[in-house]
Amino acid sequence: MRSEKALQQIVDCINVDISVPVFEIGPGEGVLTRKVLEKGYKVKAVEIDREAITYLNDVFFKEIQDGKLEIIERNVLEMEYPGKYYLLGNIPYYITGAIFRHTFEQKNLPSGAVFLIQKEVGERIVARDKKESILSISVKIFGEAKVVDVVKAGSFSPPPKVDSVILKVENIRSPFGSGSERVKIEKEFFRFLRAAFAHKRKFVLSNIKTELGEEEKVFMQKYVTEKQRAEDIPLNVWKEIASDLNLQN
């Protein structure tokens, strides 16, 4: 990325103590890595491309030797993050959803996250059109998401076909409690979420009955009307559903 403004905006989003490590997904040539290091944070860069790893080891030899930078050769979808940390990265379109799912399934959730993602995806997450989706709910049930700015395609070399946005997620926490019960409740919540969105043109209660059953439909009737579609159910209602599932377990 060539935009100094965008790089600085991403780094400025990091608002945790300097002792908290920053995990960077897919550092590439390390342009953003260097900016984060300059701010004083220790960086743990997760990269799977061998060529990129060789380049980073060469360019950041001193920082690695000084313990300021660690290169982790691993598929980001296989990462387990320890303790407190902040997460950032330039996320490819085809694994955006998978990275968000993997992030919020972690035992240790990040203190915050900032991602550079495709503009269309970012706007879908914050629901600019007031229409929710599985992706938007999957992110916002855990934290507050906002688009910081648009990054034009020309800011990259080579330029992609579409613009990107800087997406910041803060106040991250699990609405499903903690410990062993969290996994069970989370799984149950997403079972309802996927069922509600199973057939976009159908009403929620019809989807729930078809996909899950009559008992689950009765449960959802406390929250939605007969003529309501999944995309029109606001975030606060999904939070109430998560809370109710939490109390039942």
PADRENKOL-578287 format. One line per 3 residues: for each residue x, y, z of C-alpha. Coordinates in pm, 1 decimal. Layout:
% residues N
X:Y:Z; ...
% end
This chain:
% residues 249
0.0:0.0:0.0; 130.7:343.0:-96.5; -105.8:570.4:96.7
79.1:726.7:388.8; -249.8:865.9:514.8; -418.4:523.8:525.0
-118.0:361.0:693.1; -117.1:628.9:961.4; -493.5:597.7:1012.2
-460.3:223.4:1069.6; -179.9:271.4:1322.2; -373.1:550.0:1496.6
-657.8:303.7:1555.6; -439.8:101.5:1792.4; -540.8:227.1:2135.6
-400.1:-32.2:2375.3; -109.7:-13.1:2618.0; 233.9:-28.5:2458.6
296.9:-357.1:2643.0; 19.5:-532.1:2447.3; 157.0:-714.1:2140.0
12.6:-640.9:1798.2; -56.6:-940.8:1575.3; -44.4:-847.5:1208.3
-211.1:-1077.7:956.7; -32.9:-1105.2:622.3; 237.5:-837.9:656.5
354.8:-880.4:295.1; 649.5:-644.6:244.1; 613.5:-499.9:592.6
500.7:-146.1:506.6; 239.8:-144.5:784.4; 468.5:-349.9:1009.6
725.2:-72.7:1009.0; 465.7:189.3:1101.2; 347.1:-15.3:1399.8
705.7:-73.1:1515.4; 774.1:300.4:1490.0; 485.3:362.3:1728.6
665.8:145.4:1984.1; 462.0:-174.1:1974.8; 605.1:-524.0:1954.6
471.2:-695.0:1643.8; 399.2:-1061.1:1581.9; 355.6:-1096.7:1206.0
161.1:-1399.9:1086.3; 265.6:-1497.1:735.0; 247.0:-1819.2:534.8
419.5:-1712.9:211.8; 781.2:-1832.7:218.3; 904.1:-1560.5:-16.5
750.7:-1290.3:201.3; 898.9:-1447.6:514.5; 1247.2:-1450.1:361.9
1208.2:-1084.7:263.2; 1084.0:-981.4:609.5; 1365.4:-1168.1:785.6
1614.2:-975.9:573.0; 1458.0:-628.7:588.3; 1374.4:-644.8:960.1
1682.9:-834.3:1073.9; 1768.2:-582.6:1349.0; 1410.7:-555.9:1479.2
1389.4:-936.0:1497.6; 1723.7:-956.4:1676.9; 1611.6:-688.1:1923.8
1293.3:-883.9:2001.6; 1064.2:-614.6:1864.2; 935.9:-828.3:1577.2
854.2:-1197.1:1553.2; 766.0:-1366.2:1224.2; 519.8:-1650.6:1275.6
501.5:-1890.8:982.2; 146.8:-2017.8:1006.7; -191.9:-2014.7:839.1
-383.6:-1739.5:1017.2; -689.8:-1966.8:1037.0; -486.0:-2205.0:1252.9
-364.3:-1939.4:1496.8; -437.4:-1945.3:1868.5; -376.7:-1606.2:2026.0
-240.1:-1594.0:2382.0; -338.5:-1343.5:2651.1; -400.2:-979.6:2561.4
-331.0:-864.6:2207.0; -443.0:-629.3:1930.9; -517.0:-757.2:1581.3
-471.0:-586.7:1245.4; -415.7:-671.0:883.0; -489.5:-623.0:515.6
-746.5:-898.5:460.9; -803.6:-1070.8:124.8; -1167.6:-1071.4:16.0
-1199.4:-1447.9:-16.3; -1115.6:-1519.7:349.6; -1263.2:-1211.4:518.6
-1556.2:-1399.4:671.6; -1336.5:-1690.9:777.6; -1090.3:-1459.2:954.1
-1368.3:-1284.6:1145.8; -1517.8:-1619.3:1251.0; -1178.9:-1750.5:1358.8
-1104.1:-1431.3:1552.0; -1422.8:-1433.2:1755.5; -1406.1:-1806.5:1824.3
-1077.0:-1755.8:2008.7; -1052.1:-1839.4:2377.7; -874.5:-1504.5:2415.9
-1052.9:-1228.8:2223.8; -848.1:-932.0:2095.5; -853.2:-601.7:2283.9
-940.7:-445.3:1949.3; -897.1:-499.5:1577.8; -848.8:-293.8:1263.8
-865.2:-442.2:916.9; -824.8:-314.3:564.6; -1099.0:-490.8:370.0
-1297.0:-456.5:49.1; -1529.4:-155.2:64.4; -1843.4:-353.9:-15.2
-1771.1:-599.4:266.7; -1697.7:-322.6:518.0; -2020.6:-142.5:434.9
-2212.7:-469.3:468.7; -2066.0:-522.8:815.8; -2167.2:-178.6:943.0
-2499.6:-216.3:755.4; -2485.9:117.7:576.7; -2813.9:28.0:402.7
-2973.0:-65.3:738.6; -2992.1:-427.5:622.5; -2816.1:-678.3:847.3
-2648.1:-998.0:726.6; -2491.7:-1306.2:880.3; -2153.3:-1134.8:846.1
-2261.8:-805.2:1004.8; -2427.0:-975.0:1301.7; -2133.6:-1216.0:1340.3
-1901.2:-918.3:1388.9; -2122.0:-671.4:1577.6; -2250.3:-922.8:1829.7
-1892.5:-918.3:1964.8; -1792.7:-554.2:1926.6; -1862.0:-207.5:1789.2
-1765.4:-184.2:1422.0; -1714.4:136.1:1227.7; -1562.9:239.5:897.1
-1276.6:480.3:964.8; -1217.3:583.6:603.8; -1223.6:473.1:241.2
-892.3:380.4:75.7; -900.2:425.0:-300.6; -782.1:144.2:-527.7
-504.9:370.4:-658.3; -342.7:363.7:-313.9; -219.6:12.3:-389.5
41.4:-118.6:-628.8; -78.1:-288.0:-836.9; -423.0:-131.5:-786.4
-715.3:-371.2:-723.9; -1043.8:-335.5:-912.0; -1232.2:-199.2:-609.7
-1181.4:44.5:-323.2; -1115.4:-67.7:33.6; -1212.4:61.2:377.8
-1040.4:70.7:714.6; -1271.2:-114.1:953.2; -1219.0:-76.2:1327.5
-1378.2:-307.7:1583.7; -1354.8:-204.7:1948.6; -1507.6:-288.0:2288.3
-1478.1:-654.6:2195.5; -1635.7:-901.0:2437.5; -1829.7:-1225.4:2419.7
-2205.5:-1208.0:2484.7; -2197.9:-1582.3:2548.3; -2021.5:-1582.9:2884.2
-1696.2:-1764.1:2943.4; -1560.3:-2108.4:3014.8; -1685.3:-2434.0:2867.9
-2046.3:-2313.4:2839.8; -1948.1:-2031.7:2602.8; -1880.3:-2270.1:2312.9
-2217.9:-2441.4:2357.3; -2418.3:-2116.9:2372.5; -2225.8:-1960.7:2083.8
-2293.6:-2265.3:1867.9; -2663.3:-2247.7:1951.6; -2682.7:-1875.7:1869.2
-2522.8:-1919.3:1528.6; -2754.2:-2213.3:1458.1; -3046.7:-1970.1:1493.0
-2866.8:-1698.5:1296.0; -2789.0:-1921.6:997.5; -3142.1:-2060.9:997.0
-3295.6:-1711.7:1003.8; -3097.9:-1611.7:693.0; -3132.1:-1948.7:516.1
-3378.7:-1822.2:254.8; -3351.7:-1446.5:206.6; -3697.6:-1391.1:58.3
-3875.9:-1589.2:329.6; -3984.1:-1453.7:665.6; -3772.7:-1539.2:968.4
-4026.3:-1757.4:1147.7; -4085.9:-1961.0:833.5; -3712.2:-2013.1:796.3
-3671.7:-2112.5:1160.2; -3954.0:-2365.1:1144.7; -3823.9:-2515.4:819.2
-3458.4:-2528.0:919.8; -3485.4:-2601.0:1293.0; -3837.7:-2693.1:1401.2
-4155.9:-2581.5:1576.3; -3997.8:-2546.1:1922.0; -3731.2:-2309.8:1790.2
-3998.9:-2111.2:1605.7; -4186.5:-2060.8:1935.0; -3865.1:-1932.9:2092.7
-3810.7:-1680.1:1810.8; -4170.2:-1556.7:1826.2; -4072.8:-1364.1:2138.2
-3843.7:-1147.6:1927.2; -3978.1:-1118.9:1572.5; -4308.3:-1067.2:1397.1
-4471.6:-1296.6:1141.8; -4384.5:-1062.5:853.8; -4023.9:-987.0:943.5
-3722.2:-1088.9:737.3; -3382.9:-1165.1:889.4; -3210.7:-864.0:733.6
-3456.4:-633.0:910.6; -3395.4:-766.9:1261.2; -3183.6:-502.2:1437.7
-2863.5:-582.1:1624.3; -3014.7:-513.4:1966.8; -3270.4:-791.9:1911.4
-2995.8:-1040.5:1823.0; -2820.4:-934.5:2144.6; -3139.2:-1007.0:2338.2
-3154.1:-1350.8:2176.4; -2791.5:-1416.8:2274.4; -2866.1:-1305.4:2631.7
-3172.6:-1529.0:2652.8; -2978.6:-1832.0:2525.6; -2711.9:-1750.2:2782.8
-2966.0:-1750.1:3068.1; -3116.7:-2079.1:2953.6; -2783.3:-2262.7:2980.8
% end
